[in-house]
Amino acid sequence: MLIDPIVREPAAVTPAEPQERLVVPPENILESKIVYRDGQKFTLQEIVPVELEPVPEPPAPTPPTEEQLAERAARKTASDKQVLLMLSATVYDGTRTLLRWSSQGEVPVRTFQAWSNVNFHNLTTLYHFKKNKTVYSLMFGVGDEDTAKTAVRFVRYGRTYTPPTIPELPADSGTEPTFQVISGEPTPADLEPIHGLHEIYQKNHQALIAETQRIKAIRAQEAAERLANPPDPKPDIIIQYWNIEEPADNSNQEGTTK
């Protein structure tokens, strides 16, 4: 079951409040030195010590009441189980995905592999989903493998590329998203999130594909804008500092009486 919306409105960016900068009169600059490193200019200035306002002490923590503790315990009991699902996915030729994941809360950890007919690039907009009584927080990386290009690259180095053996899976992942385990012995609990992702894809594949393409187009436009208007990679930097004199320690001086 979906928890987050597939299409997310862009977060409103609130401009940061301008910070008050330290203005140092020229006569308070005791020493100035310019250093160049990797083509970037750094100006180091020792200045007259500046009195800074003391950092206020944080308020003392207030211990929770018995009622608050009971309320927290009740919410925890009634809430769904929370699981972090770490998934690795490699999409071959844009059509089949090799999935890798591990068991949860076990020592030693068991690992599994499965082939899916779903292009998992189209699931990267998901962050949370629910299956049965468990809420999964999804964290995974998706890579690509172009078998034709890989074969050419192997030939260039005098090697032979053998593409992976992919089991027979339904051609239409939209109407029949399916996966087949090829490594490990997953339990029903281990397979639960994988089933959940395929169910979500079956119900929402058109919206997921559209959102993936929309985000891809936005990122391409942003990359083109950065290329056309590159920021200054090495701006001049001024570093102002002052030395703090530690109070004299007279405890070890000769002639000290007790």
Buried (B, 14 or more C-beta within 10 A) or exposed (E): EBEEEBEEEEEEEEEEEEEEEEEBEEEBEEEEEEEEEEEEEEEBBBBEEEEEEEEEEEEEEEEEEEEEEEEEEEEEEEEEEEBEBEBBBBBBBEEBBBBBBBBBEEEEEBEBBBBBBBBBBBBBBBEBBBBEEBBBEBEBEBEBBEEEEEBEEEEEEEEEBEEEEBEEBEEEBBEEBBBEBBEBEBEEEBBBBBBBBBBBBBEBBEBBBEBBEEBEEEEEEEEEEEEEEEEEEEEEEEEBEBEEEEEEEEEEEEEEEE
